[in-house]
């Protein structure tokens, strides 16, 4: 199970990469393995400002559809459009080409409340 130590994590299995006040968000290796083959990623919240814990989109696998929860408050400024044609990138490279959105964080202090890699490993029993 790949759990990069430089990222932050949520109980809902999203990961966050911080670059100043812009964060990149995707789902974890654990989440994509639990979902199975991902066939569609939907984000209709581009250019919207949402609060932490709000749903920013959905990910659809062969057997299920799961909501995606925003880990921090802010404006969704970019969607990984490559996922429209190749949603399987979330399965093959969840921390790289399979990223989902970028958010301009409105309260960077929220990042401190997210889980470390070690905390996330404990959550999933890795």
C-alpha positions in Angstrom: 0.0 0.0 0.0 1.5 3.3 -1.1 1.0 6.1 1.5 3.5 9.0 0.7 4.7 10.6 3.9 4.7 14.2 2.4 0.9 14.2 1.9 -1.9 14.8 4.3 -5.0 12.5 4.5 -8.6 12.5 5.6 -10.8 9.9 7.2 -12.8 9.8 3.9 -9.6 8.6 2.1 -8.7 11.8 0.2 -5.1 12.9 0.0 -3.8 16.5 -0.1 -0.6 17.9 -1.4 0.1 21.5 -0.2 1.8 24.1 -2.3 1.3 27.4 -0.5 -2.4 28.2 -0.4 -3.2 25.9 -3.3 -3.8 22.2 -2.6 -4.0 19.3 -5.0 -6.6 16.6 -4.0 -7.2 13.0 -5.0 -8.2 9.7 -3.5 -5.7 7.4 -1.8 -4.3 4.1 -3.1 -6.3 2.3 -0.4 -9.5 4.0 -1.7 -9.0 3.2 -5.3 -8.2 -0.4 -4.5 -11.4 -0.7 -2.4 -13.5 0.8 -5.2 -12.1 -1.3 -8.0 -12.0 -0.3 -11.6 -12.9 3.4 -11.8 -14.9 4.3 -14.9 -15.9 7.9 -14.3 -14.9 10.9 -12.2 -17.4 13.8 -12.0 -16.6 17.2 -10.6 -19.3 19.8 -11.3 -18.1 22.3 -8.7 -15.3 23.9 -10.7 -15.0 27.7 -9.9 -17.3 27.2 -6.8 -16.3 27.9 -3.3 -17.1 25.1 -0.8 -16.6 24.5 2.9 -14.6 21.6 4.3 -16.5 18.3 4.3 -18.8 19.3 1.5 -19.1 17.0 -1.5 -17.1 18.3 -4.5 -17.8 15.4 -6.9 -18.2 11.7 -7.3 -16.1 8.8 -8.4 -17.9 5.9 -10.1 -16.5 2.4 -10.2 -17.9 -0.7 -11.8 -19.9 -1.7 -8.7 -20.5 1.6 -6.8 -20.5 5.4 -6.8 -18.8 7.3 -4.0 -19.0 10.9 -3.0 -15.7 13.0 -2.8 -15.4 15.2 0.2 -13.4 18.5 0.2 -10.8 18.3 3.0 -10.4 22.1 3.3 -12.5 25.1 2.5 -11.8 27.0 -0.7 -12.4 27.6 -4.3 -12.1 24.8 -6.8 -9.8 26.3 -9.4 -8.9 23.3 -11.6 -10.1 19.8 -12.5 -7.9 17.1 -14.0 -9.5 17.0 -17.4 -7.4 14.0 -18.4 -9.7 11.9 -16.1 -12.6 12.6 -18.5 -11.1 10.3 -21.1 -8.9 8.2 -18.8 -10.6 7.8 -15.4 -8.4 4.7 -14.8 -5.5 7.0 -14.1 -7.0 7.1 -10.6 -6.3 3.4 -10.3 -2.9 3.3 -11.9 -1.4 6.5 -10.4 -3.6 7.9 -7.6 -0.9 10.3 -6.3 0.3 11.4 -9.7 -1.6 11.5 -13.0 -4.8 10.5 -11.1 -5.1 13.7 -9.1 -8.6 15.2 -9.2 -8.8 18.8 -8.3 -6.8 21.9 -7.2 -8.2 24.2 -4.6 -7.3 27.7 -3.5 -7.5 27.2 0.2 -9.4 29.9 2.1 -8.1 28.8 5.6 -4.7 27.1 5.5 -4.9 26.4 9.2 -7.4 23.6 8.4 -4.5 21.6 6.9 -3.0 21.2 10.3 -6.1 19.2 11.4 -5.6 16.6 8.7 -4.0 13.2 9.2 -0.3 12.4 8.7 0.7 9.4 6.7 1.3 7.5 10.0 -2.2 8.5 11.3 -3.7 7.3 8.0 -1.9 4.0 8.1 -3.3 3.4 11.6 -6.8 4.3 10.3 -6.7 1.7 7.5 -4.7 -0.8 9.5 -1.7 -0.8 7.1 
